[in-house]
Amino acid sequence: MNMYIARSRSIAARALDGEMIIMSTSDSMLFTLNEVATEIWLAADGRTPLSQIVQNKVCAKFETGPEAAYADAEGLCRRLAQHGILLISDQPIESAR
Amino acid sequence: MMTGTIVEIGGTPVLLRVEDGAIQEVINQRYAAYLTTKPSAEPFELTVTLAPDGVGFQGNQPRVEWREGRWSFEHSDSQAEWLPASGRGWVRQSATFPQGIDSVLRVLHSILLAPKGGCLLHAASAVRNGRAFVFTGVSGAGKSTMAGLAPPDATLLTDEISCIRPVNGGYRAFGTPFVGDLDKAGENISAPIAALYLLAKGPENKIEPLSRNQTIRILMRNTLFFAKDPKLAEALFETACGIAAQVPAYRLIFTPTPDVWKMIG
């Protein structure tokens, strides 16, 4: 089953020194994404499956195997979704368009 | 008879229309250095009245809400409402605590500054050699201590709440009348910010640089932010990012002696 991810609209984000700092505007919580997580975040367009994002943005740039990279990415996405700053679905996310 | 007094803090004038002599006296004393008859802009207008006997207000913490085009505020000593679109509002003030107007002004300024890219920051600040130095930290971190240790050539802007806003592409710190433990209003002047320090007391004086990421977190943690409002939160985040991008920031670990100021300026 594919997982699709999209950035929430209830956030403000700024790229800083290779990291992404994200604020949830609903509760003002701040999150900092490392370089790998930032690549996934930037590619979260709601249309591209997570598996493809991992393959194109993570495995292609960082020396990591696809299975481990996907497992890490999925865990990251689920944690970000719990905080409401990322949307996840098993279908393309229309609202992200 | 209702009189009017303009209090201008950080370039934001507020016309206070007051009917009660005790409140007027508090305003005249507390904001003496900030009273003006020539405001730099059209003043925001607040009508201040005394609450009828027996009327109490709710909340140990200020409660601020945005609803239907207006801000409402309630704290243990006062209640207020204002409409940004009209530039007007009202304050109902406890008779037993006339200085409660201070809470309203802090909230009002924090909200008026946000869309202009500014903020009120829990921080002491002082001007030395034409440059402002801002010292932030939680209660007990040493804001008033740093202000109290300032050498004679430093001019105190505040020992409690700093007013920061962008001017001509840079950030300036402005004096405020909001007092902390020193119980002394800051001078009504401003200067470009040379550095931001996160205060921590320690066994020796030491300065460590902070990353921009750390600086944003510190600014967000110490900015006066009363309302759970997404647009306001986003504006303050942008302000924190802007300050972090332009102002060098450091962790200042210090012992409470005047020597610490040898490292400042």
Interface residues (C-beta under 8 A of the other chain):
Chain A: S10 A12 R14 L16 D17 E19 I21 M23 T25 S26 D27 S28 L30 T32
Chain B: S211 R212 N213 I216 R217 M220 F225 K228 P230 K231 A233 E234 F237 E238 C241 A244
